[in-house]
Amino acid sequence: MRISRKILPVLAAALLTVSLAACAGSEAAPDNDAGPAEGELTKVTVLMAPVHQEPTRIALENGFFEKHGLDVTLEVGGSADAQLPRLIKNEAQFGATGSVSVISAVSKGLPVKLVLNDVASVAGPEDGVWVRKDAQVKTMSDLEGKTVAVNSLGNTNQIQLMASIQEDGGDVDAVKFIEVEYAAMLKSLENGTIDAAYFVMPYPQLAAENPDLEALEDPNSAIIDGTATLGYASSNEFIENNPETVKAFQDAMAEAIEYSNDNPEAQREMARKYTKLTSEQIDSLKFDLYSVEVSEKATELAIDIMFEFELIKEKVGIHDVVIDSILIP
């Protein structure tokens, strides 16, 4: 299967992904279709990703959620496979995931939908493919015959890699993709268990401290300068029964996203509080840009390409994947 050079830029603009750490259970929250009493806050649980948490934590700590009538409990979520069922069971109301995971879930009949975009990455050296210097891997096509780690099989990172390898003339079928959590990727790359790894912030900063490792390239920047990579989903039942709560979550996060884009030092403060990075590493972080909307055209093309890569058995409709209120042409 060949992907045209014209399709790749639009594909990357659609791709939302996440690698999520193991999650703890939480007490189920009831639907709030009747709404809280006047002056009361609506309780919701939000499952975050282990990366790119800054806007969500800012929304909580700066009072944006409370301003919009929400009493939010934050948890670090698990993989999309583990997390999306928690949304369906109403154990959590919003979960960090991406279009690729949701497209895959919807194609399997799971009633979930994206309600918010979040990260909109810009081209740069921060995120991307890292290799050992002795691996003789200098281009994406050199990954043929290699073992490449992604945080979740079939997610955005893998699709970006597959598209870039194919665009560089490589044989995608000759690459072995394996699933490794971000926290274990660096050690696996250092000890030679894998040949390459796709890192997102802050892991490139950690990899850069090892003189035996080097960055190959960022499939995002190789395809397009600016791509959405992370959003939040909810269950169809919760969306239908709680439209005001969904709107409140969107509005609170929209404020947090705007604030985060305008205040990188506020993001740095969140990194100091909630990561184990050193002060020097935090000072060197280059934060992503954030956005609320999802491209309709690009997401439809992502669906087409997932189908061509045989990552889904049937195509799904765009309106089954993304809530209408955040779609843009």
C-alpha positions in Angstrom: 0.0 0.0 0.0 1.3 3.4 -1.0 0.4 6.7 0.6 0.7 9.7 -1.7 2.9 12.6 -0.7 -0.2 14.9 -0.9 -2.1 12.9 1.7 0.7 12.8 4.3 0.5 16.4 5.4 -3.2 16.3 5.9 -3.0 12.9 7.7 -0.5 14.2 10.3 -2.8 17.2 11.0 -5.5 14.7 12.1 -3.5 12.3 14.2 -4.2 12.5 18.0 -2.5 10.0 20.1 -1.5 9.1 23.6 0.6 6.8 25.5 -0.9 6.4 28.9 0.5 4.9 32.1 -1.3 2.4 34.3 -4.3 3.8 36.0 -5.8 3.3 39.4 -9.5 2.5 39.8 -11.9 5.2 40.8 -15.4 5.3 42.3 -18.1 5.5 39.6 -19.7 8.9 39.2 -23.4 9.1 38.3 -24.7 10.9 35.3 -25.5 14.5 35.9 -28.4 14.9 33.4 -30.5 16.7 36.0 -27.6 19.1 36.8 -26.3 20.1 40.2 -28.3 22.3 42.5 -27.7 26.0 42.2 -24.2 26.9 43.5 -23.1 23.3 43.6 -20.3 21.9 41.5 -20.7 18.9 39.2 -18.2 16.1 40.1 -16.3 14.5 37.2 -13.2 12.3 37.0 -10.6 13.1 34.3 -8.0 10.6 33.2 -4.8 12.4 32.1 -1.9 11.1 30.0 1.4 10.7 31.7 2.8 13.4 29.3 1.4 16.8 28.3 -0.5 17.2 31.5 0.2 20.9 31.9 -3.0 22.5 30.6 -5.2 20.1 32.5 -3.4 20.7 35.7 -3.4 24.4 35.1 -7.2 24.2 34.6 -7.5 22.7 38.0 -5.0 24.7 40.0 -6.0 28.1 38.4 -9.7 27.5 39.1 -10.9 27.2 35.5 -12.8 24.0 36.2 -14.4 25.5 39.3 -15.3 28.7 37.3 -17.3 26.6 34.9 -19.0 24.6 37.6 -16.9 21.5 37.8 -15.4 19.7 40.7 -12.7 17.7 39.0 -10.6 14.7 40.2 -7.5 14.1 38.1 -6.0 10.7 37.6 -3.2 9.5 35.4 -5.0 7.1 33.0 -4.0 3.8 31.5 -3.6 2.8 27.8 -6.5 3.6 25.6 -7.5 0.0 25.6 -7.9 0.1 29.4 -9.1 3.7 29.6 -12.0 3.8 27.0 -13.9 1.0 28.8 -13.7 3.0 32.0 -15.4 5.9 30.2 -18.1 3.5 29.0 -18.6 2.2 32.5 -18.8 5.8 33.8 -15.9 5.2 36.2 -14.5 8.4 34.6 -16.1 11.0 32.5 -13.3 12.3 30.3 -10.1 10.5 29.3 -7.0 11.5 27.4 -6.7 9.7 24.2 -6.5 10.5 20.5 -8.3 10.2 17.1 -6.4 7.0 16.1 -7.4 5.2 19.3 -11.0 6.5 19.1 -11.2 5.6 15.4 -10.0 2.1 16.2 -12.5 1.8 19.2 -15.4 3.0 17.2 -14.6 0.6 14.3 -14.9 -2.2 17.0 -18.3 -0.9 18.1 -17.3 1.0 21.3 -19.5 4.0 22.0 -16.9 6.7 22.6 -16.2 10.1 20.9 -13.6 12.8 21.1 -14.9 16.0 22.8 -11.7 18.0 22.9 -8.4 18.4 21.1 -5.4 19.4 23.2 -1.8 19.2 22.0 -0.9 20.7 18.6 2.8 20.0 18.1 5.1 22.1 16.1 8.0 20.9 14.1 11.2 20.6 16.1 13.8 18.3 17.6 11.9 17.6 20.8 9.6 14.7 19.8 10.6 12.0 17.4 12.6 8.9 16.7 15.8 8.2 18.7 18.4 5.5 17.9 21.7 4.2 19.1 24.6 5.8 17.3 26.0 2.4 16.6 22.8 1.1 15.0 23.7 2.5 11.6 20.3 4.1 11.2 20.5 7.5 9.5 17.2 7.7 7.6 13.7 6.4 8.2 14.1 3.7 5.5 17.1 2.4 7.5 14.6 1.2 10.1 13.9 -1.8 7.8 14.7 -5.0 9.7 14.8 -3.1 13.0 12.8 -3.3 16.2 11.0 0.0 16.9 9.2 0.8 20.1 6.0 2.9 20.3 4.0 3.5 23.4 0.9 1.8 22.0 0.6 -0.4 18.9 -1.7 1.0 16.2 -1.6 4.5 17.6 -0.6 7.8 16.1 3.1 7.4 16.7 3.2 4.1 14.8 1.1 5.5 11.9 3.4 8.5 11.7 6.4 6.2 11.6 4.9 3.9 9.0 4.0 6.8 6.8 7.4 8.3 7.1 9.2 5.0 6.4 7.1 4.4 3.3 7.6 8.0 2.2 11.4 7.5 2.5 11.2 4.4 0.3 11.3 1.8 3.1 9.3 -1.4 3.4 6.9 -0.9 6.4 6.3 -4.7 6.6 10.0 -5.2 7.3 9.9 -3.2 10.5 9.0 -4.8 13.8 6.9 -2.5 16.0 6.6 -3.4 19.7 4.7 -1.7 22.5 6.8 -0.3 25.4 5.7 2.2 28.0 7.5 5.5 27.8 9.1 5.0 31.2 10.8 1.8 30.0 11.7 2.9 26.5 14.8 4.8 27.3 16.4 1.9 29.3 15.4 -0.5 26.5 17.1 1.7 23.9 20.2 2.2 26.1 20.7 -1.6 26.6 20.0 -2.5 23.0 16.8 -4.4 23.5 15.3 -2.1 20.8 16.9 -0.3 17.9 14.7 2.8 17.9 12.1 4.5 20.0 9.5 7.2 19.4 9.8 9.7 22.3 7.6 12.6 23.3 8.5 15.4 25.8 10.1 15.1 28.3 11.9 11.9 27.2 13.9 13.5 24.4 15.6 15.7 27.1 16.6 12.6 29.0 17.8 10.7 25.9 19.9 13.7 24.9 22.0 13.2 28.1 23.2 9.9 26.8 26.1 10.4 24.4 25.4 7.0 22.8 22.0 8.1 21.5 20.9 10.5 18.8 17.7 11.8 17.3 16.8 10.5 13.8 13.9 12.8 13.0 10.4 13.7 14.0 7.9 12.1 11.7 5.5 14.9 12.6 7.9 17.6 11.3 8.9 15.4 8.4 5.3 15.4 7.2 3.8 18.7 8.4 4.8 21.7 10.5 2.1 21.4 13.1 0.1 18.3 14.1 -2.5 17.6 16.7 -1.5 14.7 18.9 -3.6 14.5 22.1 -7.3 15.1 23.1 -10.0 14.0 25.5 -12.8 11.5 24.9 -16.1 10.6 26.6 -18.7 8.0 26.3 -21.6 8.6 23.9 -24.0 8.0 26.8 -22.4 10.7 29.0 -22.2 13.1 26.1 -25.9 12.6 25.3 -27.1 12.8 29.0 -24.8 15.6 30.1 -24.3 18.2 27.4 -23.9 21.1 29.9 -21.1 19.2 31.7 -19.4 18.4 28.4 -19.6 22.1 27.4 -18.3 23.2 30.8 -15.3 20.9 30.4 -14.6 22.2 26.9 -14.9 25.8 28.0 -12.6 25.3 31.0 -10.0 23.5 29.0 -10.2 26.2 26.3 -9.3 28.8 28.9 -6.5 26.6 30.2 -5.2 26.0 26.7 -5.1 29.7 25.9 -3.4 30.5 29.3 -0.9 27.7 28.7 0.0 28.9 25.3 0.5 32.4 26.6 2.4 31.4 29.8 5.1 28.8 29.2 6.5 29.5 32.7 3.2 28.3 34.2 3.7 25.0 32.3 7.2 24.9 33.6 5.9 25.2 37.2 3.6 22.2 36.6 6.6 20.2 35.4 8.5 21.1 38.6 5.6 20.0 40.7 4.6 16.8 38.9 7.6 15.4 37.2 11.0 14.0 38.3 13.0 16.1 35.9 15.8 18.2 37.2 15.7 22.0 37.2 18.1 22.1 34.3 16.0 19.7 32.3 12.8 21.7 33.0 14.4 24.9 32.1 15.3 23.5 28.7 11.8 22.2 27.9 10.1 23.6 24.8 6.4 23.2 25.3 3.9 22.2 22.7 1.2 24.5 21.4 -2.4 23.6 22.3 -5.7 23.8 20.4 -9.3 22.9 20.9 -10.5 22.1 17.4 -10.1 18.9 15.2 -9.8 19.0 11.4 -12.7 17.2 9.8 -11.0 16.8 6.4 -7.8 15.5 8.1 -9.5 13.1 10.4 -11.5 11.6 7.5 -8.2 11.1 5.7 -6.8 9.5 8.8 -9.7 7.0 8.8 -9.0 6.2 5.1 -5.3 5.6 5.8 -5.9 3.5 8.9 -8.2 1.4 6.7 -5.5 1.1 4.0 -2.9 0.1 6.6 -5.4 -2.6 7.8 -5.5 -1.1 11.3 -9.3 -1.0 11.1 -11.5 -3.5 9.3 -14.2 -1.0 8.4 -14.3 2.7 7.8 -16.2 4.8 10.4 -17.9 8.2 10.0 -16.3 11.4 11.2 -19.3 12.3 13.3 -19.0 8.9 15.1 -15.5 9.8 16.1 -15.5 13.5 17.0 -18.2 15.7 18.6 -19.5 18.2 16.1 -18.8 21.3 18.3 -15.0 21.0 17.9 -14.9 20.0 14.2 -13.5 22.5 11.7 -13.2 22.0 7.9 
